[in-house]
Amino acid sequence: MSIRHAVGLTQDPPPRCNDRAVAYFPVDGIARIVHGDLSSMMVGGLGSLFFQMLHPYAMAGVAQHSRYQHDPLGRLLQTANFIGYTTYGSKPTAYAAIEKVLAVHQGVRGIADDGQPYEANDPHLLAWVHAAETSMFLAGYQRFGRHKLTRADADTYVGEMAILARDLGVETPPTTLAELNERLQNFRSELRLSADGVIARDFVLDGFVEGAVQKAAYRLLVASALDLLTPWARELLDAAPRSPLRRKILRVATHLMCKVLRAFVPPTKPVSLNN
């Protein structure tokens, strides 16, 4: 079984569009570099899950309208396909994927644990999900990616992701890293770990993979994902802080695992970075 299949990516990547006039994202942009590195994206993706579950309304939507506990790999595949279609696809392909997500979101609405209504297509809630995903994907690559990103590269990535955010319905998405960090800070007063969040956190922590080697690798990915989060986010998740020495060992081990994964699933060849 291939590495991609082992992590639940049982379908081939979507066709790549390299026509600058037709591609949805810039063909020589930073998003294609960040999203093309499977190893660091796995860390960033898990970090994004932990981050997103801290918003009680986002978590209510997942808990009330998702079968993530019954088919976690299926949900992972859907997310991976969406990232693939929008990152590497043509504009028609990307728009079709976006419309499909928005259509599904139309039915994701209800009442949260505080008695307040929520709906998945609420621009404010979409802004949170976008900020959480963008920050964690970027942080995962900055820490474990193959190439070093400059501050300008980071700003470019956030700006490219803003293209997708606007088409999903986010109003005035951040376009620089500073704006992204400010947006995350602005959400702090809304964040808490709800009862549904506790269930989701424990489910992700426990894992859903089989086999001793896979479970060991998964635990390493989860630990590194939590380490990506800000101290206040880890505190909200009730994730015990690690000593500086343990964090250093964790990062070295994860770097090694990412290097091994890249040997089996090479990342997208950079265009705008020096090899």
Secondary structure by P-SEA (a helix, b strand, c coil): cccccccccccccccccccccccccccccaaaaaaacaaaaaaaaaaaaaaaaccaaaaaaaaacccccccaaaaaaaaaaaaaaaacccaaaaaaaaaaaaaaaccccccccccbbbbcccaaaaaaaaaaaaaaaaaaaaccccccccaaaaaaaaaaaaaaaaaaccccccccaaaaaaaaaaacccccccaaaaaaaaaaaacccccaaaaaaaaaaaaaaaaaccaaaaaaacbbbbcaaaaaaaaaaaaaaaaaaaaaccccccccccc
